[in-house]
Amino acid sequence: MTKEREFDVIIWGGTGFTGSLVVEYIYNNYKNKSLKWAIAGRSIEKLNNVRLKFADDSIPIISANSDDLASLQSMVKRSKVVCTTVGPYALYGSNLVKACVESKTHYCDLAGEVQWIRKMIDQYHQKAKSNNVKIVNCCGFDSIPSDMGVYFIYKDALKLNKTISKIEMRVAGAKGGISGGTYESLSNVNKEALKDNEIFKTVISPYGLNPIGEQSGPDKYDLRKVKYDKTSKNWIGPFIMAAINTKIVRRSNALSGYLYGKDFEYDEATLGGKGFNGRVKSVLMSIPLAIVMLAKPGSIIKKMVDKILPSAGEGPSKKDRENGYFNLRFYVTYKDGSNSIAKVTGDRDPGYGSTSKMLSESAICLAMDKLDSLDGVITPSTAMGDNLLERLENKSGLTFNIKHI
């Protein structure tokens, strides 16, 4: 990548709900620092409005269009990193990845769309490696807490000379809302998977994002029912983000040369609680996921859900974002038979308050920190490792801790 660029970071999609939160975060935390950044999108008028509301008129704005490759290439050549919040990425993201790879510009996003990430890996991983470019997907709640949580546990095990056998992540608590953009992305994944059998196979395969030839291992399909979990001694149910998180963790393992081991096992679920009440709670928590999965294009359920959930560009209020949180518990089993419990927590609602901070720090990490040489279409932990872990703990309101039992 060319070192001398006009900007360190360009925020693409600054007029969207999450994009505006990224603008606000970077302005509030880096306005008096040496970071050079700009806001980009389609509409100059909307960009001006966002700049006036969340920043000031000293922040440059750039107009480009996701359908116009030339305009995207012109934009990305000006920056070390492009940080994008424009989804569904399967509809609006491919040209931007192409432009970044060709222009040797690092990239990070919030994509949780398995089928699209697989497509980007197949199309651009090798060229991105050749061009020394880092294309980093899943830099929000999906999948930084999972990916960096496992990386944190690995680093701790290394100090103790232990080898991890299995990690079972359980969502112990979370409070937050959903934006229209997130729901639109989920709907698009369902739509594409129903149309194309190969996409469906990729979406449900435990190793669907692993390198070709390395798509097998001990893990099975993500949990789809309520069951009693012997490890946590709780009833558990499906976790909607497991579909992407588990695949990112397994891709990280493969890309790193199997630091966690070729027989490493990983899964995710949501804790319901103990006894009869825990079982009922698990069932009740599974209902929204079931409704979203049943909301097929053109169905009555889809039309009903469309009316209930926010439209694209809308999301939780500031109060709701600030009152939100997440608490993830990682049950660790080592090969010597010992155990530990690690926790990753966030101080804002997972999907927006915490996600905007995680994405912002990922972009700044890519632009400003000295990182290892691994390039390509990669994951947060393999792209940024210790540097990102430090930023998450010191700047993003995340905590990582572990207790050996």
C-alpha positions in Angstrom: 0.0 0.0 0.0 1.2 3.5 -0.8 2.2 5.1 2.5 1.5 8.7 1.5 -2.2 9.1 1.2 -4.4 12.1 1.7 -6.4 10.4 4.4 -5.8 7.7 7.0 -9.4 6.6 7.1 -12.5 7.2 4.9 -15.9 6.3 6.4 -18.0 5.0 3.6 -21.7 5.1 4.4 -21.5 8.0 6.9 -25.1 9.0 6.3 -26.5 5.6 7.4 -27.6 4.8 11.0 -24.4 2.9 12.0 -22.2 5.1 9.8 -23.2 8.2 11.6 -22.3 6.6 14.9 -18.9 5.9 13.6 -18.5 9.5 12.5 -19.6 10.6 16.0 -17.2 8.3 17.7 -14.1 9.2 15.6 -14.8 12.9 15.9 -15.3 12.8 19.6 -12.2 10.7 20.3 -9.8 11.7 17.6 -10.6 15.3 16.6 -7.5 16.7 18.2 -5.3 13.8 17.2 -3.1 13.4 14.1 -5.7 11.2 12.4 -6.7 12.4 8.9 -10.2 11.2 8.0 -13.2 11.9 5.8 -16.8 11.0 5.4 -18.1 9.5 2.1 -21.4 8.6 0.6 -23.7 9.2 -2.4 -25.4 12.4 -1.3 -23.5 15.6 -0.6 -26.5 17.1 1.0 -26.9 14.1 3.5 -23.1 14.1 4.1 -23.3 17.8 5.0 -26.2 17.1 7.4 -24.3 14.3 9.1 -21.2 16.4 9.4 -23.1 19.3 11.0 -24.8 17.0 13.4 -22.0 14.7 14.5 -18.7 16.6 13.6 -17.9 20.0 12.1 -17.2 21.5 8.7 -13.5 20.9 8.9 -14.1 17.2 8.2 -13.9 16.6 4.4 -16.7 14.9 2.6 -16.5 12.8 -0.6 -19.2 11.8 -3.0 -19.1 8.4 -4.7 -21.6 5.7 -5.7 -21.5 1.9 -5.0 -22.7 1.2 -8.5 -19.9 3.3 -10.1 -16.6 1.5 -9.9 -14.6 4.4 -11.2 -16.0 6.8 -8.5 -15.1 4.2 -5.9 -11.6 3.7 -7.2 -11.1 7.5 -7.2 -12.2 7.6 -3.6 -10.2 4.7 -2.2 -6.9 5.8 -3.8 -7.0 8.8 -1.4 -7.0 6.7 1.8 -4.9 4.1 3.7 -8.2 2.5 4.9 -11.8 2.4 3.9 -14.3 1.6 6.7 -17.7 0.7 5.3 -21.1 0.4 7.0 -23.1 0.1 3.7 -25.1 -3.2 3.6 -26.4 -5.5 2.6 -22.9 -6.1 1.4 -24.0 -8.7 -1.1 -25.9 -5.9 -2.8 -23.6 -2.9 -2.3 -20.2 -4.1 -1.2 -18.5 -6.0 -4.0 -17.3 -3.1 -6.1 -15.8 -1.4 -3.0 -13.8 -4.6 -2.2 -12.6 -4.8 -5.8 -11.5 -1.1 -5.8 -9.7 -1.5 -2.5 -7.8 -4.6 -3.6 -6.8 -3.0 -6.9 -5.8 0.3 -5.2 -3.9 -1.4 -2.4 -6.1 0.2 0.3 -7.0 -1.7 3.5 -10.6 -2.3 4.2 -12.9 -3.2 7.1 -16.7 -3.8 7.4 -19.6 -5.0 9.5 -20.6 -7.8 7.1 -22.2 -10.9 8.7 -23.3 -12.3 5.3 -21.6 -15.7 5.0 -22.4 -16.2 1.3 -20.9 -12.8 0.3 -17.8 -13.2 2.4 -17.2 -16.6 0.8 -17.6 -14.9 -2.6 -15.0 -12.2 -1.7 -12.6 -14.8 -0.4 -12.8 -16.8 -3.7 -12.5 -13.7 -5.9 -10.0 -11.5 -4.1 -8.0 -13.4 -1.3 -5.0 -14.2 -3.5 -4.9 -10.8 -5.2 -5.2 -9.0 -1.9 -2.3 -11.1 -0.6 -0.2 -10.3 -3.6 -1.0 -6.6 -3.2 -0.3 -6.6 0.6 -3.8 -5.6 1.3 -5.9 -6.5 4.4 -9.6 -7.0 3.6 -11.2 -7.5 7.1 -14.8 -8.5 7.4 -16.9 -8.8 10.6 -15.5 -5.9 12.6 -18.6 -5.4 14.8 -20.5 -7.5 17.3 -20.3 -10.1 14.7 -17.6 -11.2 15.1 -15.1 -9.3 17.1 -16.1 -10.4 20.6 -16.1 -14.1 19.5 -13.0 -13.9 17.4 -10.9 -11.7 19.7 -12.3 -13.6 22.8 -10.9 -16.9 21.5 -7.6 -15.2 20.5 -7.4 -13.7 24.1 -7.9 -17.2 25.5 -5.2 -18.6 23.2 -2.7 -15.9 24.4 -3.5 -16.8 28.0 -3.1 -20.5 27.3 0.3 -19.9 25.7 1.6 -18.2 28.8 0.6 -21.2 30.9 1.9 -23.7 28.4 -1.6 -25.1 28.0 -3.3 -26.4 24.8 -7.0 -25.6 24.1 -9.2 -28.5 23.3 -12.6 -26.9 23.1 -14.3 -23.6 23.7 -18.1 -23.2 24.2 -19.3 -19.6 24.0 -22.5 -18.8 25.8 -24.4 -15.4 25.6 -25.0 -14.8 29.3 -26.7 -11.5 28.8 -27.4 -8.8 26.2 -29.6 -5.7 25.8 -30.0 -3.8 22.6 -32.1 -3.2 19.5 -32.0 -4.0 15.9 -31.6 -1.5 13.0 -33.4 -1.7 9.7 -30.1 -2.2 7.9 -29.3 -5.3 10.0 -32.7 -6.9 9.3 -32.3 -6.1 5.6 -29.0 -7.9 5.5 -30.4 -11.0 7.3 -33.4 -11.0 4.9 -31.0 -10.9 1.9 -29.0 -13.9 3.2 -32.2 -15.9 3.5 -33.3 -14.8 0.1 -30.0 -15.8 -1.6 -29.8 -19.1 0.3 -33.3 -20.1 -0.8 -32.5 -19.4 -4.5 -29.1 -21.1 -4.7 -28.3 -24.5 -3.2 -24.5 -23.9 -3.3 -25.1 -20.7 -1.2 -27.3 -22.7 1.2 -24.5 -25.3 1.7 -22.0 -22.5 2.4 -24.3 -20.8 4.9 -25.0 -24.0 6.9 -21.5 -25.6 6.6 -19.5 -25.3 9.9 -16.4 -24.6 7.8 -18.0 -22.6 5.0 -15.4 -19.8 5.2 -12.3 -21.9 5.6 -9.7 -22.1 2.8 -10.6 -24.5 0.0 -9.3 -28.0 0.9 -9.5 -27.2 4.7 -13.2 -27.3 5.1 -13.5 -30.2 7.5 -13.1 -30.7 11.2 -14.8 -31.9 14.4 -17.4 -29.2 14.6 -21.0 -29.8 13.6 -23.9 -27.6 12.6 -24.8 -24.6 14.8 -27.4 -25.3 17.5 -31.0 -25.2 16.2 -33.0 -26.3 19.2 -33.3 -25.8 23.0 -31.3 -28.3 25.0 -29.7 -28.9 28.4 -26.0 -27.9 28.4 -23.8 -30.1 30.7 -20.9 -27.7 30.5 -22.6 -24.6 31.8 -25.3 -26.7 33.7 -28.0 -24.5 32.0 -30.6 -24.7 29.4 -29.4 -23.2 26.1 -30.9 -22.1 22.8 -29.7 -21.0 19.4 -27.8 -17.7 19.0 -28.6 -15.8 15.8 -25.0 -14.6 15.3 -23.5 -18.1 15.7 -24.0 -18.6 12.0 -21.2 -16.1 11.2 -19.2 -16.0 14.4 -18.3 -19.7 14.5 -17.1 -19.6 10.9 -15.0 -16.6 11.5 -13.3 -18.2 14.5 -12.6 -21.4 12.5 -11.3 -19.3 9.5 -9.0 -17.5 12.0 -7.7 -20.9 13.2 -7.0 -22.1 9.6 -5.4 -18.8 8.5 -3.1 -18.7 11.5 -1.7 -22.2 10.7 -4.0 -23.8 13.2 -2.7 -22.0 16.3 -5.7 -23.5 18.2 -5.1 -27.0 16.8 -6.6 -28.9 13.9 -8.9 -30.7 16.3 -10.0 -27.5 18.0 -13.8 -27.4 18.7 -15.9 -24.3 19.0 -19.6 -23.5 19.3 -22.0 -20.8 20.4 -25.4 -20.6 22.1 -27.6 -18.5 24.4 -27.9 -19.2 28.1 -31.5 -19.6 29.3 -30.9 -20.5 32.9 -31.4 -23.5 35.2 -34.4 -25.7 35.9 -37.9 -25.4 34.4 -37.7 -21.6 34.2 -34.4 -21.7 32.3 -35.9 -24.1 29.8 -39.0 -21.9 29.2 -36.7 -18.8 28.9 -34.6 -20.6 26.2 -37.7 -21.5 24.3 -39.0 -17.9 24.4 -35.6 -16.5 23.4 -35.6 -18.8 20.4 -38.9 -17.5 19.0 -37.6 -14.3 17.4 -34.9 -16.2 15.6 -37.4 -18.7 14.3 -39.7 -15.9 13.0 -36.8 -14.2 11.2 -35.7 -17.5 9.6 -39.3 -18.3 8.6 -39.8 -14.8 7.1 -39.3 -15.9 3.5 -39.6 -13.4 0.6 -43.3 -12.7 -0.2 -44.6 -14.6 2.8 -47.2 -13.3 5.2 -44.7 -13.6 8.1 -42.2 -11.5 6.1 -44.8 -8.8 5.6 -45.7 -8.7 9.3 -42.0 -8.5 10.4 -41.4 -5.7 7.9 -44.1 -3.7 9.6 -42.8 -4.3 13.1 -39.0 -3.8 12.6 -37.4 -0.4 11.8 -36.8 0.6 8.2 -33.3 0.9 6.8 -31.5 4.0 8.3 -33.4 3.6 11.6 -32.3 2.0 14.9 -32.2 2.2 18.7 -32.3 5.6 20.4 -29.2 7.1 22.1 -30.6 6.2 25.5 -31.2 2.6 24.5 -27.7 2.3 23.0 -26.1 3.7 26.1 -28.2 1.5 28.4 -27.4 -1.6 26.5 -24.6 -4.1 27.1 -23.4 -7.6 26.3 -21.9 -10.4 28.5 -20.3 -13.4 26.8 -19.1 -16.4 28.7 -16.5 -18.8 27.2 -16.2 -22.2 28.8 -12.7 -23.5 28.0 -11.5 -27.1 28.2 -7.8 -27.8 27.9 -6.2 -31.0 26.7 -4.8 -31.7 30.1 -8.4 -31.9 31.4 -8.4 -28.5 33.2 -10.9 -25.8 32.6 -11.4 -22.0 32.7 -14.1 -19.5 32.2 -13.4 -16.4 30.2 -15.7 -13.4 29.8 -16.0 -10.7 27.2 -18.3 -7.7 28.0 -19.3 -4.6 26.3 -20.6 -1.3 27.8 -23.1 -0.4 25.1 -25.8 -2.2 23.1 -24.0 -4.8 21.1 -25.3 -4.0 17.6 -24.7 -0.3 17.5 -23.2 1.4 20.5 -20.4 -1.2 20.9 -20.3 -2.1 17.2 -19.6 1.5 16.1 -16.7 1.7 18.6 -15.3 -1.7 17.5 -15.4 -0.8 13.8 -13.9 2.6 14.4 -10.9 1.2 16.3 -10.5 -1.6 13.7 -10.2 1.1 11.0 -7.8 3.2 13.0 -5.7 0.1 13.9 -5.4 -0.8 10.2 -4.3 2.7 9.4 -2.0 3.7 12.2 -0.6 0.5 13.9 2.4 -1.6 12.8 0.8 -4.9 12.0 2.0 -8.4 11.1 2.4 -9.2 7.4 -0.7 -11.5 7.0 -2.8 -10.1 4.1 -5.8 -11.2 2.0 -9.5 -11.5 2.9 -8.9 -12.2 6.5 -10.4 -11.9 10.0 -10.0 -9.4 12.8 -7.7 -11.5 15.0 -5.5 -12.6 12.1 -5.3 -9.1 10.7 -4.8 -7.1 13.9 -4.1 -9.5 16.8 -2.6 -7.9 19.9 -2.9 -4.3 18.5 -6.7 -4.6 18.2 -7.0 -6.4 21.6 -5.3 -3.5 23.3 -7.5 -0.9 21.5 -10.7 -2.8 22.4 -9.8 -2.9 26.1 -8.4 0.6 26.4 -10.8 2.5 24.0 -13.9 0.5 23.1 -15.4 -0.3 26.5 -14.8 -4.0 26.1 -13.3 -6.2 28.9 -11.5 -9.5 28.5 -10.8 -11.6 31.6 -10.3 -15.2 32.5 -10.6 -17.4 35.6 -9.0 -20.8 35.9 -11.0 -23.4 37.8 
